[in-house]
Amino acid sequence: MLVQTFTVASLLSLSFAAPTFLEKRLSPLPMLRPTVISRYTGSNGAIVYNVPTGTAAKTYQGDVTTLVTFSNPSLDLPTTCRIRFNLDSSDTAVVTEGTKQVNIYTSLYPAPAAGSAGWGGPGNGRNQDVGRFLVYKGGNADLIMGTDSVACPKKGETVGFEVVPTGDADRVEWSKDLSGLYLTWI
């Protein structure tokens, strides 16, 4: 009887402690969300600035990618951030087709606020390959190749990234307000 009483008391104390543990474990990390996302069409070089839905897709007309802009007006961030790609489970805009993989690149410059009608404009500014991520709805993408470490934007700095499809028939879409790239520093 003493063992049963002790077991029940132990289980009750764990069940009351569980919410505190889960709250700490699931609390949001400090993060920097994108300021704006823009659509880049590889077949003609056009940039549509500030779109509500991100797209990384292979189409019969060429690649469609998303230019992601982060602005850091006032935060003193560490030198290194971790890049994350999340597809929220409540995001009804999410589409994942094909390999469900995207490549993330740094950009030489963020997307221009004026956009671009096509070739002759600034282009996508694709720079260094950060890594390849396997995306899925309801969580953070898994890094499958490369790194997730990038330079944090300094105070007053604006930086850009590009989300690019990987396979021949890939399509990943997401709502800017619920999903997509973000930076953490813990």
MIMI-483838 format. One line per 4 residues: number of its first residue (from 1); for each residue x negated, y negated, z negated of N, C-alpha, C, O, CB. Coordinates in nm, 2 decimals. Glycine has a CB too. Example, Ala and Ser with C-alpha at 12.3 -4.5 7.8 and 13.67 -1.06 7.14 Angstrom:
// MIMI-483838
1 = -1.32:0.57:-0.78:-1.23:0.45:-0.78:-1.32:0.33:-0.78:-1.42:0.33:-0.85:-1.13:0.45:-0.90 | -1.28:0.22:-0.71:-1.37:0.11:-0.71:-1.29:0.00:-0.79:-1.34:-0.11:-0.80:-1.41:0.06:-0.57
//
This chain:
// MIMI-483838
1 = -0.08:0.12:0.00:0.00:0.00:0.00:-0.09:-0.13:0.00:-0.05:-0.22:0.07:0.09:0.00:-0.12 | -0.19:-0.12:-0.07:-0.28:-0.24:-0.08:-0.35:-0.26:0.06:-0.36:-0.38:0.10:-0.40:-0.21:-0.19 | -0.38:-0.16:0.13:-0.44:-0.17:0.27:-0.33:-0.24:0.36:-0.37:-0.32:0.44:-0.48:-0.04:0.32 | -0.21:-0.19:0.35:-0.10:-0.25:0.44:-0.08:-0.39:0.41:-0.07:-0.47:0.50:0.03:-0.17:0.42
5 = -0.08:-0.43:0.28:-0.06:-0.57:0.24:-0.17:-0.66:0.29:-0.15:-0.77:0.34:-0.05:-0.58:0.09 | -0.30:-0.60:0.28:-0.41:-0.68:0.32:-0.41:-0.69:0.48:-0.44:-0.80:0.53:-0.54:-0.61:0.28 | -0.37:-0.59:0.55:-0.36:-0.59:0.69:-0.26:-0.69:0.74:-0.29:-0.77:0.83:-0.33:-0.45:0.75 | -0.14:-0.69:0.68:-0.03:-0.78:0.72:-0.08:-0.93:0.69:-0.06:-1.02:0.77:0.10:-0.75:0.64
9 = -0.14:-0.95:0.57:-0.18:-1.08:0.54:-0.29:-1.13:0.63:-0.29:-1.25:0.67:-0.24:-1.09:0.39 | -0.38:-1.04:0.67:-0.49:-1.08:0.77:-0.43:-1.11:0.90:-0.47:-1.21:0.96:-0.59:-0.96:0.78 | -0.34:-1.03:0.95:-0.27:-1.06:1.08:-0.20:-1.19:1.08:-0.20:-1.27:1.18:-0.18:-0.95:1.12 | -0.13:-1.22:0.97:-0.05:-1.35:0.96:-0.15:-1.46:0.96:-0.12:-1.56:1.03:0.03:-1.35:0.83
13 = -0.26:-1.45:0.89:-0.36:-1.57:0.89:-0.42:-1.59:1.03:-0.44:-1.70:1.07:-0.47:-1.54:0.78 | -0.44:-1.48:1.10:-0.49:-1.49:1.24:-0.39:-1.56:1.33:-0.42:-1.64:1.41:-0.54:-1.36:1.29 | -0.26:-1.52:1.31:-0.16:-1.57:1.40:-0.14:-1.72:1.38:-0.11:-1.80:1.47:-0.03:-1.50:1.38 | -0.16:-1.77:1.25:-0.15:-1.91:1.22:-0.27:-1.98:1.27:-0.26:-2.10:1.30:-0.12:-1.93:1.07
17 = -0.38:-1.92:1.27:-0.51:-1.98:1.31:-0.52:-1.99:1.47:-0.59:-2.07:1.52:-0.63:-1.91:1.26 | -0.45:-1.90:1.53:-0.46:-1.89:1.68:-0.43:-2.02:1.75:-0.50:-2.06:1.84:-0.37:-1.78:1.73 | -0.32:-2.09:1.72:-0.29:-2.21:1.79:-0.40:-2.32:1.78:-0.43:-2.38:1.88:-0.16:-2.27:1.74 | -0.47:-2.33:1.67:-0.57:-2.42:1.65:-0.69:-2.38:1.74:-0.75:-2.47:1.81:-0.62:-2.43:1.51
21 = -0.72:-2.25:1.74:-0.83:-2.20:1.83:-0.80:-2.23:1.98:-0.88:-2.28:2.05:-0.86:-2.06:1.81 | -0.67:-2.20:2.02:-0.64:-2.22:2.16:-0.63:-2.36:2.20:-0.68:-2.40:2.31:-0.50:-2.15:2.18 | -0.59:-2.45:2.11:-0.59:-2.59:2.14:-0.73:-2.64:2.16:-0.75:-2.72:2.26:-0.52:-2.67:2.02 | -0.82:-2.60:2.08:-0.96:-2.64:2.10:-1.02:-2.58:2.23:-1.09:-2.66:2.30:-1.05:-2.60:1.98
25 = -0.99:-2.46:2.26:-1.04:-2.39:2.37:-0.99:-2.45:2.50:-1.06:-2.47:2.60:-1.02:-2.24:2.37 | -0.86:-2.49:2.50:-0.79:-2.53:2.62:-0.79:-2.69:2.64:-0.73:-2.74:2.73:-0.66:-2.48:2.63 | -0.84:-2.76:2.54:-0.84:-2.90:2.55:-0.92:-2.94:2.67:-1.02:-2.88:2.70:-0.90:-2.97:2.42 | -0.88:-3.05:2.74:-0.94:-3.09:2.86:-1.09:-3.14:2.83:-1.11:-3.21:2.74:-0.86:-3.20:2.93
29 = -1.18:-3.10:2.92:-1.31:-3.15:2.92:-1.31:-3.30:2.96:-1.22:-3.34:3.03:-1.41:-3.07:3.00 | -1.41:-3.37:2.92:-1.42:-3.51:2.97:-1.44:-3.49:3.13:-1.52:-3.41:3.17:-1.54:-3.59:2.91 | -1.37:-3.57:3.20:-1.38:-3.56:3.35:-1.36:-3.69:3.42:-1.30:-3.79:3.36:-1.27:-3.46:3.40 | -1.41:-3.69:3.54:-1.39:-3.81:3.63:-1.31:-3.75:3.75:-1.36:-3.67:3.82:-1.53:-3.87:3.67
33 = -1.19:-3.81:3.77:-1.11:-3.77:3.88:-1.14:-3.86:4.00:-1.19:-3.97:3.98:-0.96:-3.77:3.84 | -1.11:-3.81:4.12:-1.13:-3.89:4.24:-1.05:-4.02:4.24:-0.94:-4.03:4.19:-1.10:-3.82:4.36 | -1.11:-4.13:4.29:-1.05:-4.25:4.31:-0.95:-4.25:4.43:-0.84:-4.30:4.42:-1.15:-4.37:4.32 | -1.00:-4.18:4.53:-0.92:-4.17:4.66:-0.97:-4.05:4.73:-1.09:-4.01:4.72:-0.94:-4.30:4.74
37 = -0.88:-3.99:4.81:-0.92:-3.89:4.91:-0.88:-3.93:5.05:-0.78:-4.00:5.06:-0.86:-3.75:4.87 | -0.96:-3.89:5.15:-0.93:-3.93:5.28:-0.95:-3.81:5.37:-1.02:-3.72:5.34:-1.03:-4.05:5.33 | -0.88:-3.81:5.49:-0.88:-3.70:5.58:-0.98:-3.74:5.70:-0.97:-3.85:5.75:-0.74:-3.67:5.63 | -1.07:-3.65:5.73:-1.16:-3.66:5.84:-1.13:-3.55:5.94:-1.12:-3.44:5.91:-1.31:-3.65:5.79
41 = -1.11:-3.59:6.07:-1.08:-3.50:6.18:-1.21:-3.49:6.26:-1.25:-3.59:6.33:-0.96:-3.55:6.26 | -1.27:-3.37:6.26:-1.40:-3.35:6.33:-1.39:-3.36:6.48:-1.49:-3.39:6.55:-1.45:-3.22:6.30 | -1.28:-3.34:6.54:-1.27:-3.34:6.69:-1.28:-3.48:6.75:-1.32:-3.50:6.86:-1.14:-3.28:6.74 | -1.24:-3.58:6.67:-1.24:-3.72:6.72:-1.31:-3.82:6.63:-1.32:-3.94:6.66:-1.11:-3.77:6.75
45 = -1.35:-3.78:6.51:-1.42:-3.86:6.41:-1.33:-3.96:6.34:-1.38:-4.05:6.27:-1.52:-3.94:6.49 | -1.20:-3.94:6.35:-1.10:-4.03:6.28:-1.10:-4.01:6.13:-1.11:-3.89:6.08:-0.96:-4.01:6.34 | -1.09:-4.11:6.06:-1.07:-4.11:5.91:-0.94:-4.18:5.87:-0.92:-4.29:5.90:-1.20:-4.17:5.84 | -0.86:-4.11:5.80:-0.74:-4.16:5.74:-0.76:-4.18:5.60:-0.78:-4.08:5.52:-0.61:-4.08:5.77
49 = -0.77:-4.31:5.55:-0.80:-4.34:5.41:-0.69:-4.32:5.32:-0.57:-4.35:5.36:-0.86:-4.48:5.41 | -0.71:-4.27:5.20:-0.62:-4.26:5.09:-0.49:-4.18:5.13:-0.38:-4.23:5.13:-0.58:-4.40:5.05 | -0.51:-4.05:5.15:-0.40:-3.96:5.18:-0.36:-3.89:5.05:-0.44:-3.87:4.96:-0.44:-3.86:5.28 | -0.23:-3.85:5.04:-0.18:-3.78:4.92:-0.22:-3.64:4.91:-0.22:-3.58:4.80:-0.03:-3.80:4.91
53 = -0.26:-3.58:5.02:-0.29:-3.43:5.02:-0.42:-3.41:5.09:-0.45:-3.46:5.20:-0.17:-3.36:5.10 | -0.50:-3.33:5.02:-0.63:-3.29:5.07:-0.62:-3.17:5.16:-0.53:-3.08:5.14:-0.73:-3.26:4.96 | -0.71:-3.16:5.26:-0.70:-3.05:5.36:-0.85:-3.01:5.40:-0.93:-3.10:5.43:-0.62:-3.08:5.48 | -0.87:-2.88:5.39:-0.99:-2.83:5.45:-0.95:-2.71:5.54:-0.91:-2.61:5.49:-1.10:-2.77:5.34
57 = -0.95:-2.74:5.67:-0.88:-2.64:5.76:-0.96:-2.63:5.90:-1.02:-2.73:5.95:-0.74:-2.68:5.79 | -0.96:-2.51:5.95:-1.01:-2.49:6.09:-0.88:-2.49:6.18:-0.78:-2.42:6.15:-1.09:-2.35:6.11 | -0.88:-2.58:6.28:-0.77:-2.58:6.37:-0.82:-2.56:6.51:-0.94:-2.56:6.54:-0.69:-2.72:6.35 | -0.72:-2.55:6.61:-0.76:-2.54:6.75:-0.83:-2.67:6.80:-0.90:-2.66:6.90:-0.64:-2.50:6.83
61 = -0.81:-2.78:6.73:-0.87:-2.90:6.76:-1.00:-2.93:6.69:-1.06:-3.03:6.71:-0.77:-3.02:6.74 | -1.04:-2.84:6.60:-1.16:-2.86:6.53:-1.13:-2.86:6.38:-1.02:-2.84:6.33:-1.23:-2.99:6.57 | -1.24:-2.89:6.30:-1.23:-2.90:6.16:-1.15:-3.02:6.11:-1.17:-3.13:6.16:-1.36:-2.89:6.09 | -1.07:-3.00:6.00:-1.01:-3.11:5.93:-1.07:-3.10:5.79:-1.06:-2.99:5.73:-0.85:-3.11:5.93
65 = -1.13:-3.20:5.74:-1.20:-3.20:5.61:-1.15:-3.31:5.52:-1.08:-3.40:5.57:-1.35:-3.21:5.62 | -1.18:-3.31:5.39:-1.14:-3.41:5.30:-1.26:-3.48:5.24:-1.35:-3.42:5.19:-1.05:-3.36:5.19 | -1.26:-3.61:5.25:-1.36:-3.70:5.20:-1.31:-3.74:5.06:-1.21:-3.80:5.05:-1.40:-3.82:5.29 | -1.39:-3.71:4.96:-1.35:-3.74:4.82:-1.44:-3.85:4.76:-1.56:-3.83:4.76:-1.35:-3.61:4.73
69 = -1.38:-3.95:4.71:-1.45:-4.07:4.66:-1.43:-4.07:4.51:-1.32:-4.07:4.46:-1.40:-4.20:4.73 | -1.54:-4.09:4.44:-1.54:-4.11:4.29:-1.60:-4.24:4.26:-1.71:-4.27:4.31:-1.62:-3.99:4.22 | -1.53:-4.32:4.18:-1.59:-4.45:4.14:-1.60:-4.45:3.99:-1.51:-4.40:3.91:-1.49:-4.57:4.18 | -1.71:-4.50:3.94:-1.74:-4.50:3.80:-1.76:-4.65:3.76:-1.87:-4.70:3.76:-1.87:-4.42:3.76
73 = -1.65:-4.72:3.72:-1.66:-4.86:3.69:-1.73:-4.89:3.56:-1.80:-4.99:3.55:-1.53:-4.92:3.69 | -1.72:-4.80:3.46:-1.77:-4.84:3.33:-1.82:-4.73:3.23:-1.86:-4.76:3.12:-1.66:-4.91:3.26 | -1.83:-4.61:3.28:-1.88:-4.50:3.19:-2.03:-4.48:3.20:-2.09:-4.49:3.30:-1.81:-4.37:3.23 | -2.09:-4.46:3.08:-2.23:-4.42:3.07:-2.23:-4.27:3.07:-2.22:-4.21:2.97:-2.30:-4.48:2.94
77 = -2.25:-4.22:3.19:-2.25:-4.07:3.21:-2.40:-4.02:3.20:-2.49:-4.09:3.22:-2.19:-4.03:3.34 | -2.41:-3.89:3.17:-2.54:-3.83:3.17:-2.59:-3.82:3.32:-2.52:-3.86:3.41:-2.54:-3.69:3.11 | -2.71:-3.78:3.33:-2.77:-3.77:3.47:-2.70:-3.67:3.56:-2.69:-3.69:3.67:-2.92:-3.74:3.46 | -2.67:-3.55:3.50:-2.61:-3.44:3.57:-2.47:-3.41:3.54:-2.43:-3.41:3.42:-2.70:-3.32:3.55
81 = -2.39:-3.40:3.64:-2.25:-3.36:3.63:-2.23:-3.22:3.69:-2.31:-3.17:3.76:-2.15:-3.46:3.69 | -2.12:-3.16:3.66:-2.08:-3.03:3.72:-1.96:-3.06:3.81:-1.86:-3.12:3.76:-2.05:-2.92:3.62 | -1.96:-3.01:3.93:-1.85:-3.03:4.02:-1.75:-2.91:4.00:-1.79:-2.80:4.00:-1.89:-3.05:4.17 | -1.62:-2.94:4.00:-1.52:-2.84:3.98:-1.42:-2.86:4.09:-1.39:-2.97:4.14:-1.46:-2.84:3.84
85 = -1.35:-2.75:4.13:-1.24:-2.76:4.22:-1.13:-2.68:4.16:-1.14:-2.56:4.15:-1.28:-2.71:4.37 | -1.02:-2.74:4.13:-0.91:-2.68:4.06:-0.78:-2.69:4.15:-0.75:-2.79:4.21:-0.88:-2.74:3.93 | -0.71:-2.58:4.16:-0.57:-2.58:4.22:-0.47:-2.55:4.11:-0.46:-2.44:4.07:-0.57:-2.47:4.34 | -0.40:-2.65:4.07:-0.31:-2.64:3.96:-0.19:-2.55:3.99:-0.15:-2.55:4.11:-0.26:-2.78:3.92
89 = -0.15:-2.47:3.90:-0.04:-2.37:3.92:0.09:-2.44:3.96:0.18:-2.38:4.02:-0.03:-2.28:3.80 | 0.11:-2.57:3.91:0.23:-2.64:3.94:0.23:-2.72:4.07:0.33:-2.78:4.11:0.27:-2.73:3.83 | 0.12:-2.72:4.14:0.10:-2.79:4.27:0.17:-2.72:4.38:0.12:-2.62:4.43:-0.05:-2.82:4.30 | 0.28:-2.78:4.43:0.36:-2.72:4.53:0.30:-2.74:4.67:0.34:-2.68:4.77:0.50:-2.77:4.53
93 = 0.20:-2.83:4.68:0.13:-2.85:4.81:0.02:-2.75:4.84:-0.03:-2.75:4.95:0.07:-2.99:4.81 | -0.01:-2.67:4.74:-0.12:-2.58:4.75:-0.10:-2.47:4.86:0.01:-2.41:4.86:-0.16:-2.51:4.62 | -0.20:-2.46:4.95:-0.20:-2.36:5.06:-0.34:-2.30:5.06:-0.43:-2.37:5.06:-0.15:-2.41:5.20 | -0.35:-2.17:5.06:-0.48:-2.10:5.07:-0.46:-1.99:5.17:-0.39:-1.89:5.15:-0.53:-2.05:4.94
97 = -0.53:-2.00:5.29:-0.53:-1.90:5.39:-0.67:-1.87:5.44:-0.76:-1.95:5.42:-0.44:-1.95:5.51 | -0.69:-1.75:5.49:-0.82:-1.71:5.54:-0.90:-1.66:5.43:-0.86:-1.59:5.34:-0.89:-1.82:5.61 | -1.03:-1.71:5.42:-1.12:-1.66:5.32:-1.10:-1.72:5.18:-1.15:-1.67:5.08:-1.27:-1.69:5.36 | -1.02:-1.83:5.18:-0.99:-1.90:5.06:-1.12:-1.96:5.00:-1.14:-1.97:4.88:-0.92:-1.81:4.95
101 = -1.21:-2.00:5.09:-1.34:-2.06:5.05:-1.36:-2.20:5.11:-1.31:-2.22:5.22:-1.45:-1.96:5.09 | -1.42:-2.28:5.03:-1.46:-2.41:5.08:-1.60:-2.44:5.05:-1.66:-2.39:4.95:-1.36:-2.52:5.02 | -1.67:-2.52:5.13:-1.80:-2.57:5.10:-1.79:-2.71:5.06:-1.70:-2.79:5.11:-1.90:-2.56:5.23 | -1.87:-2.75:4.96:-1.87:-2.89:4.91:-2.00:-2.95:4.95:-2.11:-2.89:4.92:-1.84:-2.89:4.75
105 = -2.00:-3.07:5.01:-2.12:-3.14:5.05:-2.12:-3.27:4.98:-2.01:-3.33:4.95:-2.12:-3.16:5.20 | -2.24:-3.32:4.95:-2.25:-3.46:4.91:-2.23:-3.55:5.04:-2.25:-3.49:5.15:-2.39:-3.49:4.84 | -2.20:-3.67:5.02:-2.19:-3.76:5.13:-2.28:-3.88:5.12:-2.31:-3.92:5.01:-2.04:-3.81:5.14 | -2.33:-3.92:5.23:-2.43:-4.04:5.23:-2.36:-4.17:5.18:-2.42:-4.26:5.13:-2.49:-4.06:5.37
109 = -2.23:-4.17:5.20:-2.15:-4.29:5.16:-2.00:-4.25:5.15:-1.96:-4.15:5.21:-2.16:-4.41:5.27 | -1.93:-4.32:5.06:-1.79:-4.28:5.05:-1.71:-4.33:5.18:-1.76:-4.40:5.26:-1.73:-4.35:4.93 | -1.59:-4.27:5.19:-1.50:-4.31:5.31:-1.47:-4.46:5.30:-1.45:-4.51:5.20:-1.37:-4.22:5.30 | -1.48:-4.52:5.42:-1.45:-4.66:5.43:-1.30:-4.69:5.40:-1.21:-4.62:5.45:-1.49:-4.72:5.56
113 = -1.27:-4.80:5.33:-1.13:-4.83:5.30:-1.05:-4.86:5.42:-0.93:-4.85:5.42:-1.13:-4.95:5.20 | -1.12:-4.91:5.53:-1.05:-4.94:5.65:-1.02:-4.82:5.74:-0.95:-4.82:5.84:-1.13:-5.04:5.74 | -1.08:-4.70:5.69:-1.06:-4.58:5.77:-1.14:-4.59:5.90:-1.23:-4.68:5.91:-0.91:-4.55:5.81 | -1.11:-4.51:6.00:-1.18:-4.52:6.13:-1.09:-4.46:6.23:-1.03:-4.35:6.21:-1.31:-4.44:6.12
117 = -1.08:-4.53:6.35:-0.99:-4.48:6.46:-1.06:-4.36:6.53:-0.99:-4.29:6.60:-0.96:-4.59:6.56 | -1.19:-4.34:6.51:-1.25:-4.23:6.58:-1.40:-4.26:6.60:-1.46:-4.34:6.53:-1.19:-4.21:6.71 | -1.46:-4.19:6.70:-1.60:-4.20:6.72:-1.65:-4.34:6.74:-1.57:-4.43:6.79:-1.64:-4.12:6.84 | -1.76:-4.37:6.69:-1.81:-4.51:6.69:-1.80:-4.57:6.55:-1.87:-4.67:6.52:-1.74:-4.59:6.79
121 = -1.72:-4.51:6.46:-1.71:-4.55:6.33:-1.81:-4.49:6.24:-1.91:-4.44:6.29:-1.57:-4.52:6.27 | -1.80:-4.49:6.11:-1.90:-4.44:6.02:-1.92:-4.29:6.02:-2.02:-4.24:5.97:-1.87:-4.49:5.88 | -1.82:-4.21:6.06:-1.83:-4.07:6.05:-1.81:-4.02:5.91:-1.77:-4.10:5.82:-1.97:-4.02:6.10 | -1.83:-3.89:5.89:-1.80:-3.83:5.76:-1.92:-3.85:5.66:-1.90:-3.83:5.54:-1.77:-3.69:5.78
125 = -2.04:-3.88:5.71:-2.15:-3.90:5.62:-2.20:-3.77:5.55:-2.27:-3.78:5.45:-2.12:-4.00:5.51 | -2.17:-3.65:5.61:-2.21:-3.53:5.54:-2.36:-3.52:5.52:-2.44:-3.55:5.61:-2.16:-3.40:5.63 | -2.39:-3.48:5.39:-2.53:-3.48:5.35:-2.57:-3.34:5.31:-2.58:-3.25:5.40:-2.56:-3.58:5.24 | -2.59:-3.32:5.18:-2.65:-3.19:5.13:-2.53:-3.10:5.09:-2.43:-3.14:5.03:-2.74:-3.22:5.02
129 = -2.55:-2.97:5.12:-2.46:-2.87:5.08:-2.48:-2.84:4.93:-2.59:-2.81:4.88:-2.49:-2.73:5.16 | -2.37:-2.86:4.85:-2.37:-2.84:4.71:-2.35:-2.69:4.69:-2.43:-2.62:4.62:-2.27:-2.92:4.64 | -2.24:-2.63:4.74:-2.21:-2.49:4.71:-2.08:-2.45:4.78:-2.01:-2.53:4.83:-2.20:-2.47:4.57 | -2.07:-2.32:4.78:-1.94:-2.26:4.83:-1.86:-2.21:4.71:-1.91:-2.15:4.62:-1.98:-2.14:4.93
133 = -1.73:-2.24:4.72:-1.64:-2.21:4.61:-1.52:-2.12:4.67:-1.47:-2.15:4.77:-1.58:-2.33:4.55 | -1.49:-2.02:4.59:-1.37:-1.94:4.62:-1.25:-2.00:4.54:-1.26:-2.00:4.41:-1.39:-1.79:4.58 | -1.15:-2.05:4.61:-1.04:-2.12:4.54:-0.92:-2.03:4.52:-0.90:-1.93:4.60:-1.00:-2.24:4.62 | -0.85:-2.05:4.42:-0.72:-1.98:4.39:-0.63:-2.07:4.31:-0.68:-2.15:4.23:-0.75:-1.84:4.32
137 = -0.50:-2.05:4.33:-0.40:-2.13:4.26:-0.40:-2.09:4.11:-0.40:-1.97:4.08:-0.26:-2.12:4.32 | -0.40:-2.19:4.02:-0.39:-2.16:3.88:-0.52:-2.17:3.81:-0.53:-2.12:3.70:-0.33:-2.03:3.86 | -0.63:-2.22:3.87:-0.75:-2.23:3.79:-0.86:-2.30:3.87:-0.85:-2.34:3.99:-0.80:-2.09:3.76 | -0.98:-2.30:3.81:-1.10:-2.36:3.87:-1.16:-2.26:3.97:-1.16:-2.14:3.94:-1.20:-2.40:3.76
141 = -1.20:-2.30:4.08:-1.26:-2.22:4.18:-1.39:-2.16:4.13:-1.46:-2.21:4.04:-1.30:-2.30:4.31 | -1.42:-2.04:4.18:-1.55:-1.97:4.14:-1.66:-2.01:4.24:-1.64:-2.00:4.36:-1.52:-1.82:4.14 | -1.77:-2.05:4.18:-1.89:-2.08:4.26:-1.94:-1.94:4.31:-1.98:-1.86:4.23:-2.00:-2.16:4.18 | -1.96:-1.93:4.44:-2.01:-1.80:4.49:-2.14:-1.82:4.56:-2.21:-1.72:4.59:-1.91:-1.74:4.59
145 = -2.18:-1.94:4.59:-2.31:-1.96:4.65:-2.35:-2.11:4.63:-2.26:-2.20:4.64:-2.31:-1.93:4.80 | -2.48:-2.14:4.59:-2.52:-2.27:4.57:-2.52:-2.31:4.43:-2.56:-2.23:4.34:-2.43:-2.37:4.65 | -2.49:-2.44:4.40:-2.49:-2.49:4.26:-2.36:-2.57:4.24:-2.30:-2.61:4.33:-2.62:-2.57:4.24 | -2.33:-2.59:4.11:-2.22:-2.68:4.08:-2.27:-2.81:4.02:-2.20:-2.89:3.97:-2.12:-2.61:3.99
149 = -2.41:-2.83:4.01:-2.47:-2.94:3.95:-2.49:-3.05:4.06:-2.55:-3.03:4.16:-2.60:-2.91:3.89 | -2.45:-3.17:4.02:-2.46:-3.29:4.11:-2.50:-3.41:4.02:-2.48:-3.40:3.90:-2.33:-3.32:4.19 | -2.56:-3.51:4.08:-2.59:-3.63:4.01:-2.46:-3.70:3.97:-2.37:-3.72:4.05:-2.68:-3.73:4.09 | -2.45:-3.74:3.84:-2.33:-3.81:3.80:-2.34:-3.96:3.86:-2.45:-4.01:3.87:-2.32:-3.82:3.64
153 = -2.23:-4.01:3.90:-2.23:-4.15:3.94:-2.27:-4.25:3.83:-2.21:-4.24:3.72:-2.10:-4.19:4.01 | -2.36:-4.34:3.85:-2.40:-4.43:3.75:-2.29:-4.54:3.73:-2.20:-4.55:3.81:-2.53:-4.50:3.78 | -2.30:-4.61:3.62:-2.20:-4.71:3.59:-2.20:-4.81:3.71:-2.30:-4.86:3.75:-2.23:-4.79:3.46 | -2.08:-4.84:3.76:-2.06:-4.93:3.87:-2.09:-4.86:4.01:-2.08:-4.93:4.11:-2.16:-5.04:3.86
157 = -2.11:-4.74:4.01:-2.15:-4.67:4.14:-2.03:-4.59:4.19:-1.94:-4.54:4.12:-2.26:-4.57:4.12 | -2.02:-4.58:4.33:-1.92:-4.51:4.40:-1.99:-4.40:4.48:-2.08:-4.44:4.56:-1.82:-4.60:4.48 | -1.95:-4.28:4.47:-2.01:-4.17:4.55:-1.90:-4.09:4.62:-1.79:-4.09:4.59:-2.09:-4.08:4.45 | -1.95:-4.01:4.72:-1.86:-3.94:4.80:-1.90:-3.79:4.82:-2.02:-3.76:4.81:-1.84:-4.00:4.94
161 = -1.80:-3.71:4.84:-1.82:-3.57:4.87:-1.73:-3.53:4.98:-1.64:-3.60:5.02:-1.79:-3.48:4.74 | -1.76:-3.41:5.04:-1.67:-3.37:5.15:-1.64:-3.22:5.13:-1.72:-3.14:5.09:-1.74:-3.38:5.29 | -1.51:-3.19:5.14:-1.46:-3.05:5.12:-1.43:-2.99:5.26:-1.36:-3.05:5.34:-1.33:-3.04:5.04 | -1.50:-2.88:5.30:-1.51:-2.83:5.43:-1.47:-2.68:5.43:-1.50:-2.61:5.34:-1.65:-2.85:5.49
165 = -1.39:-2.64:5.53:-1.35:-2.50:5.54:-1.47:-2.42:5.58:-1.57:-2.47:5.64:-1.23:-2.48:5.65 | -1.47:-2.28:5.55:-1.58:-2.20:5.58:-1.56:-2.10:5.70:-1.65:-2.09:5.78:-1.62:-2.12:5.46 | -1.45:-2.03:5.70:-1.43:-1.93:5.80:-1.37:-1.98:5.93:-1.34:-2.10:5.94:-1.35:-1.82:5.74 | -1.33:-1.89:6.02:-1.28:-1.93:6.15:-1.13:-1.96:6.14:-1.07:-2.03:6.23:-1.30:-1.82:6.25
169 = -1.06:-1.91:6.04:-0.91:-1.93:6.03:-0.88:-1.97:5.89:-0.78:-1.92:5.83:-0.84:-1.80:6.07 | -0.95:-2.06:5.83:-0.93:-2.10:5.69:-0.84:-2.23:5.68:-0.85:-2.32:5.77:-1.06:-2.13:5.62 | -0.77:-2.24:5.57:-0.69:-2.36:5.54:-0.67:-2.36:5.39:-0.61:-2.27:5.33:-0.55:-2.36:5.62 | -0.71:-2.47:5.33:-0.69:-2.50:5.19:-0.63:-2.64:5.18:-0.69:-2.73:5.23:-0.82:-2.48:5.10
173 = -0.51:-2.65:5.11:-0.45:-2.78:5.10:-0.41:-2.80:4.95:-0.39:-2.70:4.88:-0.33:-2.80:5.19 | -0.41:-2.92:4.91:-0.38:-2.95:4.77:-0.33:-3.09:4.75:-0.35:-3.18:4.84:-0.50:-2.93:4.68 | -0.25:-3.12:4.65:-0.20:-3.25:4.62:-0.31:-3.33:4.54:-0.36:-3.28:4.44:-0.07:-3.25:4.54 | -0.34:-3.45:4.58:-0.44:-3.53:4.51:-0.41:-3.55:4.36:-0.50:-3.55:4.28:-0.46:-3.67:4.58
177 = -0.28:-3.57:4.33:-0.25:-3.60:4.19:-0.25:-3.48:4.10:-0.26:-3.50:3.98:-0.11:-3.65:4.19 | -0.26:-3.36:4.15:-0.25:-3.24:4.07:-0.38:-3.15:4.08:-0.41:-3.08:3.98:-0.13:-3.16:4.09 | -0.44:-3.15:4.19:-0.55:-3.06:4.22:-0.67:-3.12:4.29:-0.67:-3.24:4.31:-0.50:-2.94:4.30 | -0.77:-3.04:4.32:-0.88:-3.09:4.39:-1.01:-3.10:4.31:-1.02:-3.04:4.20:-0.85:-3.22:4.46
181 = -1.11:-3.17:4.37:-1.24:-3.19:4.30:-1.22:-3.28:4.18:-1.14:-3.37:4.17:-1.34:-3.25:4.40 | -1.31:-3.25:4.08:-1.33:-3.34:3.97:-1.47:-3.32:3.92:-1.53:-3.21:3.94:-1.22:-3.33:3.86 | -1.52:-3.41:3.84:-1.66:-3.40:3.78:-1.64:-3.39:3.63:-1.56:-3.46:3.57:-1.74:-3.52:3.82 | -1.72:-3.30:3.57:-1.73:-3.29:3.42:-1.88:-3.31:3.39:-1.97:-3.31:3.47:-1.68:-3.15:3.37
185 = -1.90:-3.33:3.26:-2.04:-3.35:3.21:-2.07:-3.28:3.08:-2.16:-3.32:3.01:-2.07:-3.50:3.20 | -2.00:-3.18:3.05:-2.03:-3.10:2.93:-2.06:-2.96:2.98:-2.09:-2.87:2.89:-1.92:-3.10:2.83
//
